[in-house]
């Protein structure tokens, strides 16, 4: 695989992840998915997307483990506040979110739609 084919555009990453293109654009704007910006064009490195997806899987596992620990400690005390448990668990895990050492996710604030010829 040459270096150019390892980069995906929005439509390709949308198909690859089985998500709507609007979801991908939203994730880019919120900096929730690692990408490259070249002007108004958005590109994704396939290997980085694969790493990011693995991190998403790990985050779900970590949330379950943390939630189980909290449930067990609360059961001992007899005080079960589910909203607090969920909020604390998500905050704990989100503090360890994916950050690639090579690049920053997203780029410029706001998001324009990609067009093939560069004309809006």
N, C-alpha and C positions, 0 to 999 in steps of 0.2 A: 504494500500500500504506500503510495507516494504521499508527501506531506500535504499536498493540496486536497487529496481525497479524505484526509483525516479531519477536515473542517466541514461542519454542517451549517446550512442556513436554517432559518426559523421553521420552514415547512418540513425540512428533513428531520430536524430534532423533534418536531411535533409528531411526525410519523414514528420515529425511533422510540419515543417515550409513550406513544399512544395517548397524547394530550392534544387538546384543541390549540390552534395557533394563537388564539386570543389569550389562552392560559399562559403560553410561553411568553408572549409579549408582557403580560402582567407580572410574571415572575422576574423578567429582565428589569422592568421598571422598578420593582421592589427590591432588586438585588438579591433575589433568592436563588438564582441559578448562575453559575459561572459562565461568562461569555466575553467575547472581544467585540469592540466597536471600531469600525473603520468608516469614519464619517457617520452616515446614518445607517449603514449596513451593520447587521448583527451576525456574528459568526460564533460557533461553538466548536471547541476541540473535542472530538469524540472520546479520546482517552480521559480528558478531564470530566466530561459528562458521566462516563462510566465510574470514575472515582467518586464523584458527587452522589451518584445513585447508591453506591455502596454505603456512603456516609449516611444517607437517608434511612437505609435499612438498619444500620447500627443505632441511629438515634431512636428508632421505634423500640428496639430491644432495650436500650438504656432507660427509656421512659417506663417500660413495663417493670424492669428490675427495681427502679427507684420507687415506683408506685407500690410494689409489693412490700418493700422495706417500710415505707410509711404506713401502709395499712396494718402491718404486723405490730408496729410500735404503738399505733393508736388503739388497736384492739386491746392491748394490754392496759391502756389507760381508760378504756370505755368511752372515749369521746371521738365520734366519727363525723368529721366535717369534710364531705366529699369535694366540694368546690375548692376548699383550701388545699386539699391533697393534690388535685389535678393541677391547679395553678402553680403550686410549688414545684411539682415534678416537671412540668413543662419548662418553667423558668430555669431550673437546675440543668436540664439537658440542653436547652437552647444556648446557654452560656458556652457550650462546647460545640458550636455549629461549624460546618465546613468553611475553611478559608485556605485556598490554595496558596502555597508560598510563591508561585510564579506570577500570578495575576490577580487583579481585583475583579470581583463579579460586577457586571453592569458597567456603567460609564457615565455618560452625560445625564443630568436630571431630565425628566420628561422623555417621552418615547414617540418617535415618528414611525410610521409604517414603512417597511421596505418596499421599494419598487424596482423593477428590473432595469429600466432605462434612466433612473435618477430623477425623473420629472414627476412632480406630485400632481 
